[in-house]
Amino acid sequence: MYNTSVIVFDLGNVLIPFDYTPFFSKLEAIKPGLGVNLQMLYAENYHIHRKFEAGLLTRPQFMEILNNWTEGLLEEEYFCHIFSDIFKVNNDLVALLPKLKAKYKLVILSNTNPIHKKYGWEKYDFLKYFDKLILSHEVHAVKPEEAIYKAVENFTGLPADNHIFIDDVLEYAEGAKKMGWDAINFIGNENLISEFKKRNIL
């Protein structure tokens, strides 16, 4: 039934849970209301974030907008550090990567941006287990657009049904299924391990 030879992982809230609360708290410490205001602006203008993830906004263009929203109160380097100091590592899941790597090609497929990459998650040692990182801002497409899944297939050179995708966002997992992939909506480590065992992946 399953023909898996490539396991494709999302990053955020799968391998690296994230929480923006500390970022907004640090802004509040700079000036009361600054974090609250930015949180509101960011939510109301989420298309800005998506354009940055899709590589349709450069870092300078994005920073010009965010500098305006934060009243010019932050140096760019400091902003980038606190904007990216939001990640933790899902160590229990990461611990499975060497075992999976022994049998499967491993790929990252992530909606992300160059600031989070450079200042946030790029430092993590577990990335060495992956054959390729397909990043939205580098391929100029975001999940669930067909082009970003095609970018994975172009790398692997394998049929669609050889791929399985793990993502915490159901819409993105469903996007992979529309491409002919298998997919698991990530709701926790135990459930994922159970789904892997059903497929004889573990």
GUTI-208254 format. One record per residue: residue number from 1; x, y, z of N, C-alpha, C in turn. Coordinates in nm, 2 decimals. Layout:
GUNU seq  neast nnorth    nup caeast canorth   caup  ceast cnorth    cup
GUNU NUM      X      Y      Z      X       Y      Z      X      Y      Z
...
//
This chain:
GUNU seq  neast nnorth    nup caeast canorth   caup  ceast cnorth    cup
GUNU   1   0.08  -0.12   0.00   0.00    0.00   0.00   0.09   0.13   0.00
GUNU   2   0.19   0.13   0.08   0.28    0.24   0.09   0.41   0.22   0.02
GUNU   3   0.46   0.32  -0.05   0.58    0.31  -0.13   0.68   0.41  -0.09
GUNU   4   0.69   0.44   0.04   0.77    0.55   0.09   0.92   0.53   0.07
GUNU   5   0.99   0.63   0.01   1.13    0.63   0.01   1.19   0.77   0.05
GUNU   6   1.10   0.86   0.06   1.14    1.00   0.10   1.05   1.05   0.22
GUNU   7   1.10   1.09   0.33   1.03    1.15   0.44   1.05   1.30   0.44
GUNU   8   0.95   1.37   0.42   0.96    1.52   0.42   0.90   1.58   0.54
GUNU   9   0.98   1.65   0.62   0.94    1.71   0.74   0.92   1.87   0.73
GUNU  10   0.81   1.92   0.79   0.80    2.06   0.81   0.90   2.09   0.93
GUNU  11   0.93   2.22   0.94   1.02    2.26   1.05   0.93   2.31   1.17
GUNU  12   0.87   2.42   1.15   0.80    2.49   1.26   0.69   2.41   1.32
GUNU  13   0.69   2.39   1.45   0.59    2.32   1.53   0.58   2.17   1.50
GUNU  14   0.69   2.12   1.43   0.71    1.98   1.42   0.85   1.95   1.48
GUNU  15   0.95   1.98   1.41   1.09    1.96   1.46   1.13   2.07   1.56
GUNU  16   1.08   2.19   1.53   1.11    2.31   1.62   0.99   2.38   1.66
GUNU  17   0.93   2.35   1.77   0.81    2.43   1.82   0.86   2.57   1.84
GUNU  18   0.76   2.67   1.81   0.80    2.81   1.83   0.69   2.88   1.90
GUNU  19   0.73   2.99   1.96   0.63    3.08   2.04   0.68   3.22   2.03
GUNU  20   0.60   3.31   1.98   0.64    3.45   1.96   0.62   3.53   2.09
GUNU  21   0.57   3.47   2.19   0.54    3.55   2.32   0.66   3.62   2.37
GUNU  22   0.78   3.55   2.38   0.90    3.62   2.43   0.94   3.74   2.35
GUNU  23   0.92   3.73   2.22   0.95    3.84   2.13   0.87   3.96   2.16
GUNU  24   0.74   3.94   2.17   0.65    4.06   2.20   0.67   4.11   2.34
GUNU  25   0.71   4.02   2.43   0.74    4.06   2.57   0.86   4.15   2.57
GUNU  26   0.97   4.12   2.49   1.09    4.20   2.49   1.06   4.34   2.43
GUNU  27   0.96   4.34   2.33   0.92    4.47   2.28   0.85   4.56   2.39
GUNU  28   0.76   4.49   2.46   0.69    4.56   2.57   0.79   4.62   2.67
GUNU  29   0.90   4.55   2.69   1.00    4.60   2.79   1.07   4.72   2.74
GUNU  30   1.08   4.74   2.60   1.14    4.85   2.54   1.05   4.97   2.56
GUNU  31   0.92   4.95   2.53   0.82    5.06   2.54   0.69   4.99   2.56
GUNU  32   0.62   5.02   2.67   0.48    4.97   2.69   0.39   4.99   2.58
GUNU  33   0.33   4.89   2.53   0.24    4.89   2.42   0.30   4.86   2.29
GUNU  34   0.43   4.86   2.28   0.50    4.83   2.15   0.48   4.69   2.10
GUNU  35   0.49   4.59   2.20   0.47    4.45   2.16   0.32   4.43   2.13
GUNU  36   0.23   4.48   2.20   0.09    4.47   2.18   0.05   4.52   2.04
GUNU  37   0.10   4.64   2.01   0.07    4.70   1.89   0.13   4.63   1.77
GUNU  38   0.25   4.58   1.78   0.31    4.50   1.67   0.23   4.37   1.65
GUNU  39   0.19   4.30   1.76   0.12    4.18   1.75  -0.01   4.20   1.67
GUNU  40  -0.08   4.31   1.69  -0.20    4.35   1.62  -0.17   4.38   1.48
GUNU  41  -0.07   4.46   1.45  -0.03    4.50   1.31   0.01   4.37   1.23
GUNU  42   0.08   4.28   1.30   0.13    4.16   1.23   0.02   4.08   1.19
GUNU  43  -0.08   4.06   1.28  -0.20    3.98   1.25  -0.28   4.04   1.14
GUNU  44  -0.30   4.17   1.15  -0.38    4.24   1.05  -0.32   4.25   0.91
GUNU  45  -0.19   4.23   0.91  -0.11    4.24   0.78  -0.03   4.12   0.75
GUNU  46  -0.09   4.00   0.78  -0.02    3.88   0.77   0.03   3.85   0.63
GUNU  47  -0.03   3.91   0.53   0.02    3.90   0.39   0.16   3.95   0.38
GUNU  48   0.20   4.04   0.46   0.34    4.09   0.46   0.43   3.97   0.50
GUNU  49   0.40   3.90   0.60   0.48    3.79   0.65   0.48   3.68   0.54
GUNU  50   0.37   3.65   0.48   0.36    3.55   0.37   0.45   3.59   0.25
GUNU  51   0.44   3.72   0.21   0.53    3.77   0.10   0.67   3.75   0.13
GUNU  52   0.71   3.78   0.26   0.85    3.76   0.30   0.89   3.61   0.29
GUNU  53   0.80   3.52   0.34   0.83    3.38   0.33   0.84   3.33   0.19
GUNU  54   0.76   3.40   0.10   0.76    3.36  -0.04   0.88   3.42  -0.12
GUNU  55   0.96   3.50  -0.05   1.07    3.56  -0.12   1.03   3.68  -0.21
GUNU  56   0.91   3.73  -0.19   0.86    3.84  -0.27   0.89   3.97  -0.20
GUNU  57   0.94   3.97  -0.08   0.99    4.09  -0.01   1.14   4.05   0.03
GUNU  58   1.23   4.15   0.00   1.36    4.13   0.05   1.37   4.16   0.20
GUNU  59   1.48   4.12   0.26   1.51    4.15   0.40   1.50   4.30   0.42
GUNU  60   1.57   4.39   0.34   1.56    4.53   0.36   1.42   4.58   0.35
GUNU  61   1.34   4.53   0.26   1.20    4.58   0.24   1.12   4.54   0.36
GUNU  62   1.14   4.41   0.41   1.06    4.37   0.53   1.10   4.45   0.65
GUNU  63   1.23   4.47   0.66   1.28    4.55   0.78   1.23   4.69   0.78
GUNU  64   1.22   4.75   0.66   1.17    4.89   0.65   1.02   4.89   0.71
GUNU  65   0.94   4.79   0.68   0.81    4.79   0.73   0.81   4.77   0.88
GUNU  66   0.89   4.67   0.92   0.89    4.64   1.07   0.95   4.75   1.15
GUNU  67   1.05   4.82   1.09   1.11    4.93   1.16   1.00   5.04   1.18
GUNU  68   0.92   5.06   1.08   0.81    5.16   1.09   0.71   5.12   1.20
GUNU  69   0.68   4.99   1.20   0.58    4.94   1.30   0.63   4.94   1.44
GUNU  70   0.77   4.94   1.46   0.83    4.94   1.59   0.89   5.08   1.62
GUNU  71   0.84   5.18   1.55   0.87    5.32   1.58   1.02   5.35   1.57
GUNU  72   1.10   5.27   1.50   1.24    5.29   1.48   1.32   5.27   1.61
GUNU  73   1.26   5.20   1.71   1.33    5.19   1.84   1.43   5.08   1.85
GUNU  74   1.44   4.99   1.75   1.53    4.88   1.76   1.64   4.88   1.65
GUNU  75   1.76   4.85   1.69   1.86    4.82   1.59   1.83   4.70   1.51
GUNU  76   1.86   4.69   1.39   1.82    4.58   1.30   1.87   4.45   1.36
GUNU  77   2.00   4.44   1.40   2.06    4.32   1.45   1.98   4.27   1.57
GUNU  78   1.95   4.36   1.66   1.88    4.32   1.78   1.74   4.27   1.75
GUNU  79   1.67   4.34   1.66   1.54    4.30   1.61   1.55   4.16   1.56
GUNU  80   1.64   4.13   1.47   1.65    4.00   1.41   1.68   3.89   1.51
GUNU  81   1.76   3.92   1.61   1.79    3.82   1.72   1.66   3.79   1.80
GUNU  82   1.59   3.89   1.84   1.47    3.86   1.93   1.35   3.81   1.85
GUNU  83   1.35   3.85   1.72   1.24    3.80   1.63   1.26   3.65   1.60
GUNU  84   1.38   3.60   1.62   1.42    3.47   1.58   1.44   3.38   1.71
GUNU  85   1.44   3.44   1.82   1.47    3.37   1.95   1.33   3.31   2.00
GUNU  86   1.27   3.23   1.91   1.13    3.18   1.94   1.13   3.03   1.93
GUNU  87   1.24   2.97   1.90   1.23    2.82   1.87   1.29   2.74   1.98
GUNU  88   1.24   2.62   1.99   1.30    2.51   2.07   1.31   2.39   1.98
GUNU  89   1.38   2.29   2.03   1.39    2.17   1.95   1.31   2.06   2.01
GUNU  90   1.23   1.99   1.92   1.16    1.87   1.96   1.25   1.75   1.97
GUNU  91   1.32   1.74   2.09   1.43    1.65   2.10   1.39   1.50   2.08
GUNU  92   1.27   1.47   2.12   1.23    1.33   2.11   1.21   1.29   1.96
GUNU  93   1.16   1.38   1.88   1.14    1.36   1.74   1.28   1.36   1.67
GUNU  94   1.36   1.45   1.71   1.50    1.46   1.65   1.58   1.34   1.67
GUNU  95   1.55   1.27   1.79   1.62    1.15   1.82   1.59   1.04   1.72
GUNU  96   1.48   1.04   1.65   1.45    0.94   1.55   1.52   0.96   1.42
GUNU  97   1.57   1.08   1.39   1.63    1.11   1.26   1.74   1.02   1.22
GUNU  98   1.84   0.98   1.30   1.94    0.89   1.26   1.89   0.76   1.21
GUNU  99   1.79   0.70   1.28   1.73    0.58   1.24   1.65   0.59   1.11
GUNU 100   1.58   0.70   1.09   1.51    0.72   0.96   1.61   0.74   0.85
GUNU 101   1.72   0.82   0.88   1.82    0.85   0.78   1.88   0.72   0.72
GUNU 102   1.89   0.62   0.80   1.95    0.49   0.76   1.87   0.42   0.65
GUNU 103   1.74   0.45   0.64   1.65    0.38   0.54   1.59   0.48   0.44
GUNU 104   1.58   0.61   0.47   1.51    0.70   0.38   1.59   0.82   0.35
GUNU 105   1.55   0.88   0.23   1.60    1.02   0.20   1.51   1.11   0.29
GUNU 106   1.58   1.21   0.35   1.51    1.30   0.44   1.52   1.44   0.38
GUNU 107   1.41   1.51   0.38   1.40    1.65   0.32   1.32   1.74   0.42
GUNU 108   1.36   1.86   0.43   1.29    1.97   0.50   1.21   2.04   0.40
GUNU 109   1.08   2.07   0.43   0.99    2.15   0.35   0.93   2.26   0.44
GUNU 110   0.97   2.38   0.43   0.93    2.48   0.53   0.89   2.61   0.47
GUNU 111   0.78   2.67   0.52   0.75    2.81   0.50   0.83   2.89   0.60
GUNU 112   0.94   2.96   0.56   1.02    3.03   0.65   1.08   3.15   0.58
GUNU 113   1.17   3.22   0.65   1.22    3.34   0.59   1.37   3.35   0.63
GUNU 114   1.44   3.44   0.56   1.59    3.44   0.58   1.63   3.49   0.71
GUNU 115   1.55   3.57   0.78   1.59    3.61   0.92   1.58   3.50   1.01
GUNU 116   1.47   3.43   1.01   1.45    3.31   1.10   1.56   3.20   1.07
GUNU 117   1.59   3.19   0.94   1.69    3.09   0.91   1.83   3.13   0.97
GUNU 118   1.87   3.25   0.94   2.01    3.30   0.99   2.02   3.31   1.14
GUNU 119   1.92   3.37   1.20   1.93    3.40   1.34   1.86   3.30   1.44
GUNU 120   1.78   3.21   1.38   1.70    3.12   1.46   1.74   2.97   1.45
GUNU 121   1.70   2.91   1.34   1.71    2.76   1.34   1.83   2.71   1.26
GUNU 122   1.90   2.79   1.19   2.01    2.74   1.10   2.13   2.67   1.19
GUNU 123   2.13   2.71   1.32   2.24    2.66   1.40   2.22   2.52   1.45
GUNU 124   2.10   2.46   1.43   2.07    2.33   1.49   2.14   2.22   1.42
GUNU 125   2.21   2.13   1.50   2.29    2.03   1.45   2.21   1.92   1.38
GUNU 126   2.08   1.90   1.41   2.01    1.79   1.35   1.99   1.81   1.20
GUNU 127   2.01   1.93   1.15   1.99    1.95   1.01   2.08   1.87   0.92
GUNU 128   2.19   1.82   0.98   2.29    1.74   0.91   2.23   1.61   0.86
GUNU 129   2.12   1.57   0.91   2.05    1.44   0.87   1.97   1.46   0.74
GUNU 130   1.95   1.58   0.70   1.87    1.61   0.58   1.95   1.62   0.46
GUNU 131   1.89   1.55   0.35   1.96    1.56   0.22   1.94   1.69   0.15
GUNU 132   1.83   1.76   0.19   1.80    1.89   0.12   1.70   1.97   0.21
GUNU 133   1.72   2.10   0.21   1.62    2.19   0.27   1.55   2.27   0.16
GUNU 134   1.42   2.24   0.14   1.34    2.32   0.05   1.27   2.43   0.13
GUNU 135   1.32   2.55   0.11   1.27    2.67   0.19   1.19   2.76   0.10
GUNU 136   1.08   2.80   0.15   0.98    2.88   0.07   1.05   3.01   0.01
GUNU 137   1.12   3.08   0.09   1.18    3.21   0.04   1.29   3.18  -0.07
GUNU 138   1.34   3.06  -0.07   1.44    3.03  -0.17   1.38   2.98  -0.30
GUNU 139   1.27   2.91  -0.29   1.20    2.86  -0.41   1.08   2.95  -0.46
GUNU 140   1.06   3.06  -0.39   0.96    3.15  -0.42   0.82   3.09  -0.44
GUNU 141   0.79   3.00  -0.34   0.65    2.95  -0.33   0.63   2.91  -0.19
GUNU 142   0.51   2.91  -0.14   0.47    2.87  -0.01   0.37   2.76  -0.01
GUNU 143   0.38   2.68   0.10   0.27    2.58   0.11   0.14   2.65   0.13
GUNU 144   0.03   2.60   0.08   0.01    2.47   0.00   0.02   2.49  -0.15
GUNU 145   0.10   2.58  -0.20   0.11    2.60  -0.35   0.18   2.48  -0.41
GUNU 146   0.13   2.44  -0.52   0.18    2.32  -0.59   0.33   2.33  -0.61
GUNU 147   0.37   2.44  -0.65   0.52    2.46  -0.69   0.61   2.42  -0.58
GUNU 148   0.58   2.44  -0.45   0.67    2.41  -0.34   0.69   2.26  -0.33
GUNU 149   0.58   2.18  -0.35   0.59    2.04  -0.34   0.67   1.99  -0.47
GUNU 150   0.64   2.05  -0.58   0.72    2.01  -0.70   0.87   2.03  -0.68
GUNU 151   0.90   2.14  -0.61   1.05    2.16  -0.58   1.11   2.04  -0.51
GUNU 152   1.04   1.98  -0.42   1.09    1.86  -0.36   1.10   1.74  -0.46
GUNU 153   1.00   1.72  -0.54   1.00    1.62  -0.64   1.12   1.64  -0.74
GUNU 154   1.14   1.77  -0.78   1.25    1.80  -0.87   1.38   1.76  -0.81
GUNU 155   1.39   1.78  -0.67   1.52    1.74  -0.61   1.53   1.58  -0.60
GUNU 156   1.43   1.52  -0.56   1.44    1.37  -0.54   1.44   1.29  -0.67
GUNU 157   1.37   1.35  -0.77   1.36    1.27  -0.90   1.27   1.15  -0.89
GUNU 158   1.19   1.14  -0.78   1.11    1.02  -0.76   0.96   1.05  -0.78
GUNU 159   0.88   0.94  -0.80   0.74    0.96  -0.82   0.67   1.02  -0.69
GUNU 160   0.56   1.08  -0.71   0.49    1.15  -0.60   0.46   1.05  -0.49
GUNU 161   0.42   0.93  -0.52   0.38    0.84  -0.41   0.49   0.78  -0.33
GUNU 162   0.62   0.82  -0.37   0.73    0.78  -0.29   0.75   0.87  -0.17
GUNU 163   0.68   0.98  -0.16   0.70    1.09  -0.06   0.59   1.08   0.05
GUNU 164   0.63   1.10   0.17   0.54    1.13   0.28   0.58   1.26   0.35
GUNU 165   0.47   1.33   0.38   0.50    1.47   0.44   0.44   1.48   0.58
GUNU 166   0.51   1.53   0.67   0.46    1.55   0.81   0.46   1.70   0.83
GUNU 167   0.34   1.75   0.86   0.32    1.90   0.88   0.21   1.92   0.99
GUNU 168   0.23   2.02   1.08   0.13    2.04   1.18   0.00   2.12   1.12
GUNU 169   0.01   2.18   1.01  -0.10    2.25   0.95  -0.17   2.15   0.85
GUNU 170  -0.29   2.12   0.88  -0.37    2.02   0.81  -0.38   2.06   0.66
GUNU 171  -0.40   2.19   0.63  -0.41    2.24   0.49  -0.28   2.21   0.41
GUNU 172  -0.17   2.21   0.48  -0.04    2.18   0.41  -0.02   2.03   0.39
GUNU 173  -0.07   1.95   0.48  -0.06    1.81   0.47  -0.16   1.77   0.35
GUNU 174  -0.28   1.83   0.35  -0.37    1.80   0.24  -0.32   1.85   0.11
GUNU 175  -0.24   1.95   0.10  -0.18    2.00  -0.02  -0.09   1.89  -0.08
GUNU 176  -0.01   1.83   0.01   0.07    1.72  -0.03  -0.01   1.60  -0.08
GUNU 177  -0.12   1.57  -0.02  -0.20    1.46  -0.07  -0.26   1.49  -0.21
GUNU 178  -0.29   1.61  -0.23  -0.34    1.65  -0.36  -0.23   1.63  -0.47
GUNU 179  -0.10   1.63  -0.43   0.01    1.60  -0.52   0.03   1.45  -0.54
GUNU 180  -0.04   1.37  -0.47  -0.03    1.22  -0.48   0.07   1.17  -0.37
GUNU 181   0.11   1.25  -0.28   0.19    1.21  -0.17   0.11   1.15  -0.06
GUNU 182   0.17   1.07   0.03   0.11    1.03   0.16   0.14   1.15   0.25
GUNU 183   0.06   1.17   0.35   0.09    1.28   0.45   0.03   1.25   0.58
GUNU 184   0.09   1.31   0.68   0.05    1.29   0.82   0.04   1.43   0.88
GUNU 185  -0.08   1.46   0.93  -0.10    1.59   1.01  -0.04   1.57   1.15
GUNU 186   0.06   1.64   1.18   0.14    1.63   1.30   0.06   1.69   1.42
GUNU 187   0.02   1.60   1.51  -0.05    1.65   1.63   0.03   1.61   1.76
GUNU 188   0.14   1.55   1.74   0.23    1.51   1.86   0.31   1.39   1.82
GUNU 189   0.42   1.38   1.90   0.52    1.27   1.88   0.45   1.13   1.88
GUNU 190   0.37   1.11   1.98   0.32    0.97   2.00   0.23   0.93   1.88
GUNU 191   0.15   1.03   1.83   0.06    1.00   1.72   0.15   0.98   1.59
GUNU 192   0.25   1.06   1.57   0.34    1.04   1.46   0.41   0.90   1.46
GUNU 193   0.46   0.86   1.57   0.52    0.73   1.58   0.42   0.62   1.55
GUNU 194   0.30   0.64   1.60   0.20    0.54   1.57   0.17   0.53   1.42
GUNU 195   0.16   0.65   1.35   0.14    0.65   1.21   0.26   0.59   1.13
GUNU 196   0.38   0.62   1.18   0.50    0.56   1.12   0.49   0.41   1.13
GUNU 197   0.45   0.36   1.24   0.45    0.21   1.26   0.34   0.15   1.17
GUNU 198   0.23   0.22   1.15   0.13    0.17   1.06   0.18   0.14   0.92
GUNU 199   0.28   0.23   0.88   0.34    0.22   0.75   0.47   0.15   0.75
GUNU 200   0.50   0.08   0.86   0.63    0.01   0.87   0.75   0.10   0.84
GUNU 201   0.74   0.23   0.88   0.85    0.32   0.87   0.94   0.30   0.99
GUNU 202   0.88   0.28   1.10   0.95    0.25   1.23   0.92   0.11   1.27
//
